[in-house]
Amino acid sequence: MYERLRNLREDHDLKQREIAEILNCSQRVYSNYERGDIDIPTEILIKMSDYYNVSIDYILNQTNNPNRQN
């Protein structure tokens, strides 16, 4: 899952600081999410899913299909 977070961020040409601002958290906290040092709150997962336009299951590495189910 954590590699997927990094890949999504890099695919969007974002630095950790930039995605942290979008998610309204500090760069340090976001870095901890990306390394797996702390659990990602549901609210942040939803924001990432919305921003990257992928399913939460994709972020959590439960599927390789990034498409959302409506």
N, C-alpha and C positions, 0 to 999 in steps of 0.2 A: 504494500500500500504506500509506503513512504517514498519508494522510488517513483511510483506513479504520480505522487504529488509534485515531486521535483520535475518530472518530465512534463506534466501539464504546465507548470510555471515556466519552464524553459521554452516550451513550444509556443508560449504566448510572449516570449521575449521579455519576461519580467524578472526583476531582481527580488530577492526575499523582502527587502524593504518596501518595494512597490506593492506586492501582493498583501503584505501586512497592513499597509495603509488602506487598501481596498476592503480588507476584512476587519478593519478597526481594531488591530492588535499591534503589539510591538514586533519589531524584526526578531528580537530574541525569542519571543513566544512562538512566532511562526517557525523559526528555525527548529525549535523544540518539537513542533508538530511534524515537521519534515523529517527529522531524525528519529521520531518515534519515542522521544523522551517523555512526552506527556500525551495523554489522550486528547483527541480533538472533540470539543463540544459539538453537540448536534447543531446548534445555531451556526457554527463555523462551517460544518459540513454542508449545510443548506446554502450558505453564501457562496462557497466554492462551487457547488453544483450549479447554482444559478449563473455565476460569473463565467465558468468554463463551458456552460451549457452541456453538461454530461450528467449521467445519473449518479446518485450517491453510491449505488452498488459498484459502479465503475471506479469511483474514487477509492472505495474500500477493497477493491481488487476481488470482488465477488463475481464479476463478469468481465469479459474482454470487450463487450459491446458497450460503447459509450453512450448510445442513444437512450433517451429518457422514454419511459412508458407513460402514455397519457391516459 
